[in-house]
Amino acid sequence: MNGLELISIEQAAAQGIERLRKPIWANQFDHIKIDIHGGKPGIWMHLYCPFNQECNGRDPVDQLILLCVPDTYEAEEFVPYTGPLPDSQEYKTEVAKFEGCLK
């Protein structure tokens, strides 16, 4: 897929990669952060999305991985996220684009 090698949550944890995204996600800032314990993924993922603040009142939104990811940890459908982090000005500017859109 565009030269990107897809990895699973389990593979990412083993490599120490905490932030991932699916290449099919529309917003380039959308990504998850996983907790890594001894090279293994935790049961929670933290979904970062600039629309979360407007839609859910917080960013990130925490979700159980077991309920959200097909085939749990083994599905090879992610790439490492290398974009701006939520505390960056670029990410905050993207969040601001959604302010008030649900009113």
Contacts in CASP RR format, 6 or more apart in sequence:
PFRMAT RR
TARGET T0000
AUTHOR 0000-0000-0000
METHOD contacts of the structure
MODEL  1
MNGLELISIEQAAAQGIERLRKPIWANQFDHIKIDIHGGKPGIWMHLYCP
FNQECNGRDPVDQLILLCVPDTYEAEEFVPYTGPLPDSQEYKTEVAKFEG
CLK
1 23 0 8 1.000
2 23 0 8 1.000
4 23 0 8 1.000
4 79 0 8 1.000
5 79 0 8 1.000
6 23 0 8 1.000
6 76 0 8 1.000
6 77 0 8 1.000
6 78 0 8 1.000
6 79 0 8 1.000
7 15 0 8 1.000
7 17 0 8 1.000
7 20 0 8 1.000
7 76 0 8 1.000
7 78 0 8 1.000
7 79 0 8 1.000
7 80 0 8 1.000
8 73 0 8 1.000
8 74 0 8 1.000
8 75 0 8 1.000
8 76 0 8 1.000
8 77 0 8 1.000
8 78 0 8 1.000
9 20 0 8 1.000
9 34 0 8 1.000
9 41 0 8 1.000
9 45 0 8 1.000
9 65 0 8 1.000
9 69 0 8 1.000
9 72 0 8 1.000
9 73 0 8 1.000
9 74 0 8 1.000
9 75 0 8 1.000
9 78 0 8 1.000
10 40 0 8 1.000
10 41 0 8 1.000
10 73 0 8 1.000
10 74 0 8 1.000
11 76 0 8 1.000
12 18 0 8 1.000
12 20 0 8 1.000
12 34 0 8 1.000
12 41 0 8 1.000
12 78 0 8 1.000
12 80 0 8 1.000
13 34 0 8 1.000
13 36 0 8 1.000
13 39 0 8 1.000
13 40 0 8 1.000
13 41 0 8 1.000
13 42 0 8 1.000
13 73 0 8 1.000
14 39 0 8 1.000
14 40 0 8 1.000
16 36 0 8 1.000
16 39 0 8 1.000
17 80 0 8 1.000
18 33 0 8 1.000
18 34 0 8 1.000
18 35 0 8 1.000
18 36 0 8 1.000
19 31 0 8 1.000
19 32 0 8 1.000
19 33 0 8 1.000
19 34 0 8 1.000
19 80 0 8 1.000
19 81 0 8 1.000
19 82 0 8 1.000
20 31 0 8 1.000
20 32 0 8 1.000
20 34 0 8 1.000
20 78 0 8 1.000
20 79 0 8 1.000
20 80 0 8 1.000
20 81 0 8 1.000
21 30 0 8 1.000
21 31 0 8 1.000
21 32 0 8 1.000
21 78 0 8 1.000
21 79 0 8 1.000
21 81 0 8 1.000
22 77 0 8 1.000
22 78 0 8 1.000
22 79 0 8 1.000
23 79 0 8 1.000
25 31 0 8 1.000
27 49 0 8 1.000
27 50 0 8 1.000
27 51 0 8 1.000
27 94 0 8 1.000
28 83 0 8 1.000
29 48 0 8 1.000
29 49 0 8 1.000
29 50 0 8 1.000
29 83 0 8 1.000
29 84 0 8 1.000
29 91 0 8 1.000
29 94 0 8 1.000
30 47 0 8 1.000
30 48 0 8 1.000
30 49 0 8 1.000
30 50 0 8 1.000
31 47 0 8 1.000
31 48 0 8 1.000
31 81 0 8 1.000
31 83 0 8 1.000
32 45 0 8 1.000
32 46 0 8 1.000
32 47 0 8 1.000
32 48 0 8 1.000
32 78 0 8 1.000
32 81 0 8 1.000
33 45 0 8 1.000
33 46 0 8 1.000
33 48 0 8 1.000
33 60 0 8 1.000
34 41 0 8 1.000
34 42 0 8 1.000
34 44 0 8 1.000
34 45 0 8 1.000
34 46 0 8 1.000
34 65 0 8 1.000
35 41 0 8 1.000
35 42 0 8 1.000
35 44 0 8 1.000
36 42 0 8 1.000
41 65 0 8 1.000
41 73 0 8 1.000
42 65 0 8 1.000
43 64 0 8 1.000
43 65 0 8 1.000
43 66 0 8 1.000
44 62 0 8 1.000
44 63 0 8 1.000
44 64 0 8 1.000
44 65 0 8 1.000
45 62 0 8 1.000
45 63 0 8 1.000
45 64 0 8 1.000
45 65 0 8 1.000
45 68 0 8 1.000
45 69 0 8 1.000
46 60 0 8 1.000
46 61 0 8 1.000
46 62 0 8 1.000
47 60 0 8 1.000
47 61 0 8 1.000
47 62 0 8 1.000
47 63 0 8 1.000
48 59 0 8 1.000
48 60 0 8 1.000
48 86 0 8 1.000
49 59 0 8 1.000
49 60 0 8 1.000
49 61 0 8 1.000
50 59 0 8 1.000
50 91 0 8 1.000
50 94 0 8 1.000
50 95 0 8 1.000
50 97 0 8 1.000
50 98 0 8 1.000
51 98 0 8 1.000
52 58 0 8 1.000
52 59 0 8 1.000
52 60 0 8 1.000
52 61 0 8 1.000
53 59 0 8 1.000
53 95 0 8 1.000
53 98 0 8 1.000
53 99 0 8 1.000
54 95 0 8 1.000
54 98 0 8 1.000
54 99 0 8 1.000
54 100 0 8 1.000
54 101 0 8 1.000
54 102 0 8 1.000
55 98 0 8 1.000
55 102 0 8 1.000
59 86 0 8 1.000
59 95 0 8 1.000
60 86 0 8 1.000
65 72 0 8 1.000
65 73 0 8 1.000
66 72 0 8 1.000
69 75 0 8 1.000
84 90 0 8 1.000
84 91 0 8 1.000
84 94 0 8 1.000
85 91 0 8 1.000
86 92 0 8 1.000
END
